[in-house]
Amino acid sequence: MIAYLDTQALVWLAQGSLDDISPRVARLLEAADLLISPMVLLELEYLHEVKRIKLPALDIQMKVAHEVGLRVCELPFAAVAGAALNEKWTRDPFDRLIVANAKANGFAWLISADEEIARHYPRTVW
């Protein structure tokens, strides 16, 4: 089983502040192969550059990879971008590609507290 983390979920996981997660998300974090879209790394780096988070993207990725085995998805960008063409519900390129990445990988679970994502991607859990 595969589960993707969106950007905020990855930040919360790295900080150890997942107190409000559901039992379903807790089970996914334990049992699933955890992936992130490469777009999550880019969004993390933007957040670091504007000083909304302290650590750079690769530091966060390495920390969580070491702690829980998180990996960056290696699906071809053309497949992900192709899936993103159908995500017309948002103008946010990060959300669009993060959702498309999960969808392109067998309609995988997506761990996200984002209500807008949850409204448009039924395999979103929090």
N, C-alpha and C positions, 0 to 999 in steps of 0.2 A: 504494500500500500504506500502511496506517495502523498505527501502533504507539502504544500508551498506555504511560506510565510510572507506576508506583505511587509512593507518597510517598518511600519510602527510595531507590528508584532515582533519583528526581529530585534528592534531596539529594546522593547520591553523584556524579551527573553535574555538579551545580553545584560540587562540591568538586574535581572532576577525579579522583576516586578510584574508577575503574572497572577496576582492574587485574585483577580476578577474573572479568570477564565472558567469556562464551563467544564464539567466532567468529560464531555466529549472531546474538547480540545486537549485536556490533560492526557486522555488515552491516546490521541493522535501524536502528541509530543513524545510519548513513550514508545509507541508501536510503529509509527510510520517512518519511511525514509524521508528526511526533511530536506527540502530544496528551497532555493530562492531563485528568482529570475535575475539575470544579470542587471536588469533595470533597477532592482532594489539597491544594488551596489552604487549605481550612478546616483540614485536619489539620496542615498546615505551621504555620498560625497558632497552633493549640493547642500544638504542640511549641515554638514560639518563646515563647509566654506562660509555659510551665513551664520555660523556659530549657534545653531539650534541644537546641535549635539556636540559633545566634547571630542569623541574619538573619530578618526578617519574611517572610511568604509572598510578598508582591508583589515584594520585592527579589529573591528567588530566582527567581521566575517571569520577571521582566524580564531578569535575567542570562542565564538559559538560553534565553529567547526570542531575545535578541540573538546568542548564541553559535551556536545550532543551529536556530533557527526554531521552537522549541516554541510550541504554541498551546493555549489552553484550549478544550476541546470545547464546542460550542454546541448539542448535542442538547437537545431540550426535557426539562425535569426530569421531566415526567409519563412520558415514555418510559423514562427511566433508572430512576425509582422503580418503574415497572411491571415492568421486568426484575429489579429487586432483590427483588421479592416472591418470586421463585423461588430466591433464594440463601439457603436455610435452613441452610447448613452453618456459619454463623458468627453470632455476636451482635454482632460489631464493625461498627458502621454505616459506618465508613470503608471497610473491606475490601469490605463488601457492595455499596456504591454504586460503588466503583472498578471492581470486577469487572463489575457490571451495566452500567456505562458502556461498557466494551469490548465486552461481549456485545451490547448494544443497537445498536452501530455496526458491524453486519455481522460479529460474532464476530471482532473485531480482535485482533491480537497484544497481549499485556500483558507488559511488561518488569518482572519482579519476582523478587527473591531469596526471597520468602516461600514456604516449602514448603507451608504450608496452602493458600494460594491456588493453587499449582501442582497440588496434589492434586485441586482441585475445578474448575479452569478449564484445560482442556487446551491452550489457546493461550498459556499462560504460558511465557516463556523467560527464562533467565538465563545 
